[in-house]
Amino acid sequence: MTAQADLPTRLNRARFRAWHRGTREADYMLGGYFDRYHEEWDEAGLAWFEALLDRDDVDVMAWALGTQPVPEEFAGPQMDAMRKLDYVKI
């Protein structure tokens, strides 16, 4: 199976992981981000998000809120979009 053919499966898995983090705040942040931006992602964009999902929610939320510096591996346009928080609908 090629990576492209596997993309829908990976997106479904990422959606589930984003919306089932264990806290409502993290669910809204990561799930909302996924819902808003996933259609724009290519293989690299999805890989970035999958790597982000492997990190602790406290760290990801701190990066998005600007209370902790963003590690180099996550810095860039996708984190810039995450830091806008315009995708969180409460």
BELJO-V202399 format. One record per pair of residues at least 24 apart in sequence whose C-alpha atoms are under 6 Angstrom apart, sorted by the first residue. I is the first residue (numbers start at 1). GAP is how many residues later the second one is. D is the distance in whole Angstrom. If there is no record, write none. Layout:
((I;GAP;D) (I;GAP;D))
This chain:
((32;55;6) (32;56;5) (33;54;6))
